[in-house]
Every structure is written in C-alpha cells, then in structure tokens.
Amino acid sequence: LTPASIRPTSNTALPPNNPAYFTLRGRLPSAVRARAAALLLLGGTQGLIGWWMVKSGLDHSHVLSIPRTESDLPRVSPYRLVVHLAMAFATFGGLVWTALGVTRGVYEWVPP
C-alpha cells in the first residue's frame, strides 16, 4: 500500500481528533456534554483537594498534637488522603462510565 491509497477521499474525510472540534460544532449529544463538563469539574476539584491534602503535610503539628521538629518527615492528614483517593475513584468511575456509554452507542449523535 502506498500512502496515497491510505488517505481518505474527500467524501470520507475524517474530522480532526480534537474534542473541541465536536463541542464547538454542536456534534456532541447534550448528555455527553453535561458529563464532560462534570468530569472537567471533578478534575479541577481533584486538584484543589490534592493541594489541600499536601498543605496539611507542610504544617508542623502532629495529628495527636505532639510537637515535631523541622527535620521530621512531612505527613499528610489520613482523612484528607482518603478524600483525595475517593475523589480519584469517583472521577475515574465517571470517565469509564462515560467512555462505555459512548463506545456502546447509548447516545444519539448529531449527524455531520
């Protein structure tokens, strides 16, 4: 096969592989747009929770109020770590759920 024979013809041209392409042209179903927005919000919240979690490890107070020295290892709050992990699982679950819905044809796609 030559590269010229692999290229799609003008009537079968594929759109660019850019998610913004589909969003800006209104080709995503509203349910997928809503889920994508929710997943984007979950990702941003995950970053904020990660910052909040790490910030707890930079404080030099112990969980049991035992004084620590500057040479002690920083440790994050286990409660904040659990929140961060639960949020990661929720985000991953949402991504998998959305991907399975898209690949199984659950949504009505807007024709080109």
N, C-alpha and C positions, 0 to 999 in steps of 0.2 A: 504494500500500500504506500502510496505517496502522500505527502502532507496535503496536497491539493484535493485528493479524493476523500480525505477525512473531514475537511472543513464542511460545515453545514451550508446548504444553499440559502438563498435569500428568503424563501418561503418557510424554511425550518430553522431560522436563526434563533438562537437561544438568548434570553435576556442576560445581562451581566449578573455575576454571582455576588450581588451586593444587596443586603437586606433592605437598605434604604430605597433601592430601586422599586421594590414591590410596595413598600409603605407609601412612598410619595406618589405613586401612580394609583393608589387605592385598590391594589390587586389582592391584598390580604383580607381574609374574612374578618369581620368585626370581633369575633370570639378570639381569633389568633392575635389580633392587635391588642385586645384587652389583656390577654395572657402575657404577651411580650412586654407590655407596659408594667404589669405586675411583677414580672421576673426582673425587669430592669430596676424597679423599686426595691425588690428583695436584695438584689446585688449591691445596691447602694447602701441599704440598711446593714448588710453584712459587713461592709467596710467600716461603717460607723461603730458597729458592735465590736469589730476587731480592734479599732483604735481604743475604745472604752476598756476592752479587756487588757490590752497591753499597757494602758495607762495605769491600771491597778497594780501591775508588776513593777512600775517605776517608783511607786511610793515605798518609803522605807518603814512602814509599820507592818507588823506581823498580824496574821489572821487572829491569833489569840492575844493580841496586844502585848506581845513580848518584844522588847526593843531589839532592833537589829543594827549591825554595824554597816558601814558603807561597803565593806568587802563581801558581804553576803550576796548570794545569787538572787537576782530579782525573780520573784514568783508571781504569777497571775492568780487572781481570785478563782477558785474552782467553780464558783457559781457563775461567774462571767464566762468562763471557759465552756461550761455546759450550755449557756445561752448561745454562744458563738457556734458551737457544734450543732445544736438543734436547728439554728437558723440555716446552717450549711446544708443539713439534711433536707429541710423544707425547700430550699432553693433547688437543690439537685432533684428532689422529687417532682417539683413543678416543671423543671426542664425536661425530665424523662416523660412525664405525663403529656406535656405539650408535643414533644417530638413523636411519641407514639400516636397521638391523635392526628398529627399531620401526615405521618407515613401510612397510616391505615385508612386515610381518606374520610375522616369523620367530618371535615369541614367542607362547605361549598365554596369552591374557588371562583373568583371573578374571572371570566374569560378575557383574553387579551384584546 
